[in-house]
Amino acid sequence: MSPGSGRAIVRLVRVVIRVAGSVGPVVASAFDDLEVRTETVVSGSVVDDAALHGVLQRLRDLGLSVADLWVSSNDAPDAA
């Protein structure tokens, strides 16, 4: 919690996940809370490991294989 505020501080972690192959608009819509690029890079911010595992579970449930995963508390590099 932040001192004196009574509220917890939430620090987002930036993630970039590159998946094998490309996805269409139906699969991309499963990640409407994240950015999905043409080369099938799913990126965005998550609040904790549980949220990241939730994203990875969505990928698995859709039959997608993770080719690369980059996690940083700083801005992610351009994944273009």
C-alpha positions in Angstrom: 0.0 0.0 0.0 1.1 3.5 -0.6 1.9 5.4 2.6 -1.1 7.2 4.0 -3.4 6.4 1.2 -4.8 3.0 2.2 -4.6 1.9 -1.4 -2.3 -0.6 -2.9 0.1 0.6 -5.7 -0.4 -1.4 -8.9 2.7 -1.6 -11.2 2.0 -2.8 -14.7 4.5 -5.1 -16.4 4.9 -4.8 -20.2 4.8 -8.1 -22.1 5.4 -8.9 -25.8 4.4 -12.4 -27.0 5.3 -13.5 -30.5 3.3 -16.6 -31.6 4.1 -19.0 -34.4 2.1 -18.4 -37.5 -0.5 -15.7 -38.0 -4.0 -15.2 -36.6 -7.2 -13.9 -38.0 -9.6 -11.4 -36.7 -11.6 -13.9 -34.6 -8.5 -15.0 -32.7 -7.2 -11.4 -32.4 -10.6 -10.4 -30.9 -9.8 -12.7 -27.9 -7.1 -10.2 -27.0 -9.1 -7.0 -27.3 -7.4 -5.8 -24.1 -4.0 -6.1 -25.7 -2.4 -5.0 -29.0 -2.2 -7.7 -31.8 0.1 -6.9 -34.7 0.0 -8.4 -38.2 3.0 -10.6 -37.5 1.0 -12.0 -34.6 2.6 -10.1 -31.7 0.4 -9.9 -28.7 1.6 -7.1 -26.4 0.3 -5.0 -23.6 0.5 -4.5 -19.8 -0.4 -7.0 -17.1 -0.7 -6.4 -13.4 1.0 -9.5 -12.2 2.1 -13.1 -13.0 -1.4 -14.4 -12.7 -2.6 -12.0 -15.4 0.3 -13.1 -17.6 -0.6 -16.7 -17.1 -4.1 -15.9 -18.0 -2.9 -14.5 -21.3 -0.7 -17.5 -21.9 -3.7 -19.8 -21.2 -5.8 -17.9 -23.7 -3.1 -18.5 -26.3 -2.9 -22.2 -25.4 -6.7 -22.6 -25.5 -6.7 -21.1 -29.0 -4.1 -23.6 -30.1 -1.3 -21.0 -30.6 2.4 -21.7 -29.8 4.5 -19.1 -28.1 7.6 -18.5 -30.2 9.0 -15.7 -28.1 8.1 -14.0 -24.8 9.6 -10.7 -23.6 8.7 -9.3 -20.2 10.0 -6.0 -18.7 8.9 -3.4 -16.2 10.2 -0.8 -18.7 8.8 -0.1 -22.2 9.2 -3.0 -24.5 11.3 -2.7 -27.6 9.5 -2.3 -30.9 8.5 -5.8 -32.0 8.1 -4.8 -35.6 
